Amino acid sequence: MKETTILNFSEQSTSAVYQETFEWIKSFGLADHVNHLLVSATLFLATCILLAIVYYITRYLFNTLASSFIKKTNTDWDDRLLDNRVQVHLSRLFLVLIAQQVFPFIFVGFPVFSSTLSTLLSILMIFAIYALINSILRTVRDILRSTKAFGNKPVDSYLQVIQIFLIFVVGMLIVSLLTGKSPWLFLASLGAASAILMLVFKDTILGFVASIQVSANDSVRVGDWIEMPKYGVDGDVLQINLNNVRIQNWDKTIVTIPTYTLLSDSFKNYRGMQDSGGRRIKRAINIKISSIRYVTLEEVQELKKIALLKPYIEKREEEIAAFNKKEGIDETVLVNGRRMTNIGLFRAYAMAYARKNPGIHQELTLLVRQLAPTEHGLPLELYMFTKGTQWAFFEDTMSDLFDHLFAAIKYFHLEVFELPASDDLRRVMVEKTSPL
């Protein structure tokens, strides 16, 4: 009731101004239609000047004063309001509201134009409200992103769903204003077109369902390292939207995939590795099988000089001597009983070296094992985890480990298998052609 009174007062005041101006211009002896036109033009120009003054005043109040006040506060959420220009949209809404109250009554002498202008201002009001709500929603999104609970959630997907709904409502209201029909009639007519809408928004619906399931199952977060070879994906997730997921590969390229592929296709998520604090090393040294043999007593004494290996050798010597004595083994034949081999000692040395390496995680699985022999020799695999997940640290630790083992393997009279090189072929030819 109060709002109606205010509107009636505004209408009466504007009509009075219009009538007084009309009477003043009429005194010049012009025709009535010319008088109406001049009155409307004069009032329109005056109103535009007034609105310009109001706009600059509101802009100063909302932009300058409010911005300076917000920047002085210690909170962060109000800074998000400035980042998303909420104050700008609010000042524009205020300006459209004033224009909507004044402009239609200026052209009372032109009812068709006044009605059209009123409809246009109503549409501008809808757009202004939508822009303000949209900026507030973006502000809420940015605030949620800065929190621990929602920092790695697909907040953009939820925002886009609300934006689509708002756009739908805006379109429905605009059509209702242009046609003069109730918006509910327009909404009811969409029921027959539901199949077409399902087809048009198929990817959007699939993406929305996928983003909800991804968030509920916590299968992918923003910042996760995922790998999908089918789509050339191997990098960190930058953003999870309603329709797509943006990933930055390690070569700094950006890959965009549909959100629903996170449900329809398989992918590898390295979050578990990163949370564990260790990154797996799984690499083998191929030992030339013909170089594997028993070690002699002289070689055992020489290998005892290796500090990491000495405790292991002494313990093994006691165990082997006790076993062979108990079983009455004839030690003149090397294959009888138990003896140490160069491959076994090298495996023990690799394990001892990994145990003392500060870059290897001692709380996770740590193995040095033999795999099935192949045409490339006997694979001696190191299965362990580095004490850190950073790529550079992982590569440096693994390289240092294998650098040392490749250099140390010669002390055990073992050879690393490799295909014949050109110098190997030349040596064979020299041996064949050299005189006995």
N, C-alpha and C positions, 0 to 999 in steps of 0.2 A: 504494500500500500504506500509506503514511504517512497519507494522508487518511482511509482506512478506519479506521485505528487511532484517529485523533482523533475521528471520528464515533462509533465504538463506545464510546470513553471518555466522550464527552458523553452518550450514551444511557444508559450504565450509571450515571453520576453523577446524572443527572436522575431515573432510575428509583429510585435509592436515596433521594433526597430525597422523591420521591413516596411511597415505602413508609413512610418514617419519619413523614411528615406524616399518612399514612393511619392508622398505628398510634396516633398521638397523638390524633387525632379519634375513632378507634374506641373509645377509653377512655371516651368520654361516653355510650356505650351506644346509639348511633344505628344505623339500618339501613345495610347495606353500600352500597346505591345512593345514599343520602343522604351517606354518608361520602365516596364517590367524587366526588360533586358538590361538596361543601364543599372537599375537597382541591384539586380542579381550579380552583374559584373563587379559593381562597386563593393558590395558585401563580400563577394567571393575573394576579391583582391585583399580586402581588409582582413578577412578570416585567414587567408594564406599567410599574410604578414604576422598575424597574431599566433598562428600555429608555428611559424618559423621561430618566433621569439620563445614560445613555450617549449619547442623542441630543443633549442640551445640551452634553455634553463634546465630542463630535465636531463639533458645530456651532461651538463656541468654537474648537476646534483648526483646523478647515478654513476657517471664515469669518473669524474675528477675527485669529488669529495668522498664518495663511497669507496673508490679504488684506493685512495690514500689512507683512508681509515682501515680498510681490510689489510693492507700491506703492513700496517703497524702492529697487527695482532700476532699472537704467538701460535695460533692454530693454523692448520694446513687446509682444512676443508673449505674455508672461505676463499682461499687462494684459488681453489678449483673453480669457484664461481666466476672469478675474473678470467681464468683460462678459457672457459667455455662461453664467455661474453653474455652471461645472464643479465647483467646490468644494461647492456645494449638492447637486448630484446625486450626487457621490461620498459625502458624508455620509449621504444617504438610502440609497444602495446598501449602505453599511456597516451601517446600522440594520436593513435588511431581511435582510441576511445573518445577523445575530445572532438575529433573530426566527425565521428559518427553522431555525436550529439548536436553538432552545429550545422554541418553542410546541408542536410536535407531540407532545413527550414529556410535556407537562403533562397532556394529556387522554388518557393511556393507558387510563384506565377507560372511555373513550368512543371506541371505534375508528372509528366512522363519522364522528364530528365531527373526530377527529384526522386522518383521511384527507382530509376536505374542507378542513380548515385547511391541511394540507400542500400541497394543490393550489393553494389561494388564494395562499399565500405564494410558491409557485413562479411563479405568474402575476405577482405583484408584483415578484419578482426579475427576470423578463423585462422588465417595463416599466421598472424601475430601470436595468437595463443599457442598454436602448434610449435612455432619456433621457440617460444619461452619454455614450454614443457619439454621439448627435445633437448634444449640446453641444460635444463635441470636434470634430465635423465643422464646425459653425458657426465654431468658433475657427480651424480651418484655413482656412476660406473667408475670414474677415476678415484673416488674415495674408497670404493670397495676394492679396487685393485691394489691400493696402498695398505690394505689390511692383510693380516696373515691368513685369515680364514678364506678369503676370496682372491688372494693374490695370484694363485695358479688355476683358478676356475675359469671356464669359458663365459665370462660375464658379457662379452660382446654378443654372444648368441641370444641371451635373454633380452638385451637391449634392442637388438634388431627385431625380435618378435614383437616387442611393445611398439617399436617404430612402425612396423607394418600394420599393426592394429590401428595406430593413430592415423596413418595415411588413409587407411580404409574409412575411418570415421570422418576425417576431413573431406574426402571425396564424396561420401554419402551426404554430408551436410551441404556441400557446395551444390551438388545436383538437386538437393531438396530446395535450396534457395532459388536456383535458376528455373526450376519447373513449377515451384509453388506447391509441390506435393509433400506429404508427410515422409520423413526419413524412414519410418517403419514400413511404408509401402515399398520403398526402394529395397529395404533389407529383405522383405518377403519375396520380392521378385528374384533375388539372388539364389533362392532355393532351387529353381529350375536350372540355374547355370552352375550348380555345385560340381558337376562332372568336369566342366571346362575349367573351373577354378582349381580342382584337384590336379588336372593335367598341367596347368600353367605354373602352379606352385608346388609341383612334385618335388623338385630338388630342395626347396625351402622347407617343406614338411619333413622330408627325410633328414635334412641337416638338423632341424630342430630336435627331432627324436634322437638322432645320433649324439648331439651335444648333451642332451639330458642324460643319456645312458653313459656316455663317456665321463660326465661329471659324477654321476651316481656310483659308477664302478671304480672311479679314480684310475682309469686306465691310461689316460694321457693328461698331462698338465702343461701349462705354458712354461717353457724353459726345459722341458724334457728332451733328451737326445733319443730320437727314434730313427729306425732304419726300415725302409720299404723299397727293396731293389726294383720291384715292378714299376714304380713311378720315379725312380732315380732319386729317392729321398734318403739322405744320410746326414742329419744335422739336428739343430735345436729348433723346437717349436716356438715360433714368434707370436702367433695369434691363432685363436680358435674362434672363427666366426660362425654365423648361422649357415652359410653356404659353403665355406671353404676353410682350409687350414693352411697357414703360411709357415714354411719351414726354411731356415737358412742353412744350406749345406756348408760343409767345412771349406769348400772352395769359394765361399761367400756368394754363391748363386742362391736365388730365391725360388723355391718350388711351391706351387699352389695346388692342392688336391681337394676334391670334394670332401666335406665333413663326414658323409655317410660311408666313405671308404674305410674309416677307422673301425667300422663294424663289419662291413662286407668283406674286407681283405685282412690278411694277417700282417702284423708288423712287429718289430723288435723294439722294446723300450729298455734303455740302459739305466733307468732310474735306480733299479735295484743295485746295480754295480756301483753307482755313484753314492748311494746311501750306505753301502757296506764299507766304504773307505778304501777299497782295494780294487785294482784292475788286473784281470787275469793275464798271465804269461803262459802260452801254450805253444812251445816251439821245440823242435827236436834237432839234435845233431846226428847225422847219419854216419855211423862208424863202419869203416871197411872191415868186413867180417874176417878176412884173412889175417888181419893184424891182431885179432883177439887170441890170447894164449895165457897159460899159467905164468906166474912170475917166479923168478929164481930167488934164493935166499939173499944173494947179493943185491938184487933189485929191490927186495923188501927193505933191506937195511938202508938203501939209498933213499927210498920213498919215506922212510921214517924221519928224514930230515925236514919234511914238509910239516910245519907246525900244526896245521888243521887236521892232517891225516894221522899223525903219530898216535893219539889216543885210540883211534879206531883200529889201527894195525895191531897195537899191543893187545887189545881186547880180543881181536880175531885170532891172533897167534895162540893165546891161551885156550880159546874154545876149540880150535882145530887140533892143537897138540893133545888136549884131553880126549877129544873124540877119537882120534887116530890111535891113541894108546889103549883106550878102552876096547876098541874094535880089533886091535892087533893088525893094523893096516901095514902092508908092505909098501913103504914109502919110496922104494927104488923105482917103482912104476908111478909116474906122475898122475895117471888117471885114477889110481887107487885113492880111496878116502876123500878127505876134504882139503882143498888148497885154495889159495887166493889167486884171482885172475886180474889181469890189468884192467879189464872192463868193469869188474866189480869194485876195484879200488878207485877208479876214476868216477864211478857213480857215487861212491861214498864221499869222495872229495867234492864233487859238485853239490851234494846235499849239505856238507859241512860249510862250504863257501856261501851257499844261499842262507844258511842259518845265521851266519855272521854278517851278512850284508844288511846295512841299515836301511836300504831301499826296499827290502822285501818284507811283506806283512807276515809276522810270525804267528798271528792268531788265526789265520785262514789256512786253507789247504795248501800243503807244501810237499810236493812229490818230485822225485827224479826216477823215472820208470822206463822200462824197455817196452817198445811196441813190437808188433809182429815184423820179422825181417822181410825185406822186399828186395827187388833187383837193385835197389840203390843202397843196400847195406842194412845195418841194424839201427833203427831210430832210437836214440836215447832222448826221451822227451822230458823237458822241464815244465812241470805243471805247478804254478804258484801265482801269487798275487803281489803286485807292488804296493807299497805303503803310501798310496795316493792315487787319485784318478785322473789328474791332469795329463793331457796327451803328451806334452813335452817331457814331463817327469817320467811318465811310463816308458817312452821311447829311449830316454837317456839311461834309465835303470836297466832295461832289457839289453840295450847295446853294450853297456859296461859289463854286464854279467857274461854275455856270450863272447865279448872280446877276450875276457880273462880265460874262459874255458877253452876257446880255440887255441890260445897261446899255451895253456897248461897241458893240453892233451899229449904233447910230444914227450913230456916227462913220464908218461905211462906206456910209451912205445906203442901208441895207437895211431891210426891214420883216419882222417876224415874222408869219406867217400866223395869223389867228384868225377865227372866224366873226363876222359882223356883230353888233355890240352895239346897244343902244337908242340911244346917242348917235350911232352911225354912221348909223342910219336917220333920225334927226332932222336930221342935217347934210345928208343927201341931199335930204330934203323941203324944207329951207330953200333949198338951191341951186336946186331946181326952181321954187320959188315966188318967188324974189327977182327983181326987174326987171333987165334987162340994163343 
